[in-house]
């Protein structure tokens, strides 16, 4: 495909997402199935442009002086991808595949885009107006900068599995993909954000991936798992295990000592946990499926750690899933908050005296974070908040209340919130 066809395809996919309210993955999948002629580079281009537009939809519209999807796509090529005006004009006007020649207004906007100085904070931060109060609570005057950081492309982070390898050996195995160590965790490696205009190597093609040496996992997610503290020889319950990313991180830190129990209300998601655990060499994992009656019976009051990766809005992962910030509604947020209250209440009975509950969200919204912890502590005697980390490299990310808040702007990770709730003896 030429530039013209790729640009037109991206605008069509964006239209499907907006007008038919389709998740971005489904819209891209539907386009790919219909465009059998498209090669891997074409798919990477279309996907990359769609995601970049969704990440910066509001700021692109402001700078172009036009809120249309077409204007946002053209603006992304100029302002994000750094295409020269002539190349954009050629791609747009090429017949019969382009989306149509540039108008005089479009050409003028691309030549001299409007400055973001003076734009409202939700525009500069690329988030919906109704979330401005929440972003202000979380970040104050820095909310637009935090939102803008959540609108950047995300790097690819990897977690070294200590059950199978070590950072040095794994780094050598990943040399072809430009992986580098990170400053915050010794077991974390990072690859640069993928270039959407080129076909990038996939970590899954590295032989050591199938051998279980490493997993793809955002650095913030890895730090959240590490916030469980010392887990070797402990009894650990991952109450919202999902696909098992944090379960495997905890298991790696446990070194196949103690016992880790993985539970999720959706039995289908646990199937992936079993498969991934086998590849990672985990031998101390028990999967407790909800299809069985009373799947967690016998664990009450026995857990050293109850880890809760709570269902949430995903507001901390907008870099990777930018369509979700435009689909989020107040009703959806209220439902997630109710889910979070319920899972905290469900986890508390399993914590033994002297144990702790680790509450995690991939959200930056205080309603899902501090507010849920405060409400839990108010209705649940016997628990107290403790510092979410004692690692000197991470203490600067603690809030005044001792909770851990990570963001792309402050820590270079996805947005995460971690609270440690101890049950004194």
Secondary structure, DSSP 8 states (H G I E B T S, - for coil): --HHHHHHHHHHHHHHHHHS---HHHHHHHHHHH-TT--HHHHHHHHHHHHHHHHTHHHHHHHHT--SHHHHHHHHHHHTS---HHHHHHHHH-TTTSS----HHHHHHHHS----TT--HHHHTTS-GGGHHHHHHHHGGGHHHHHHHTTS---EEEEE-TTT--HHHHHHHTGGGT-EE-SS-TTEEEE----TTS----GGGSHHHHTTSEEE--HHHHHHHHTT---TT-EEEETT-TTSHHHHHHHHHHTT-SEEEEEES-HHHHHHHHHHHHHHT--SEEEEETTSTTTTTT-TTTEEEEEEE-----GGGTTT-THHHHH--HHHHHHHHHHHHHHHHHHHTTEEEEEEEEEEES---TTTTHHHHHHHHHH-TT-EEE-S---TTTGGGB-TTS-EEE-HHHHSS--EEEEEEE---
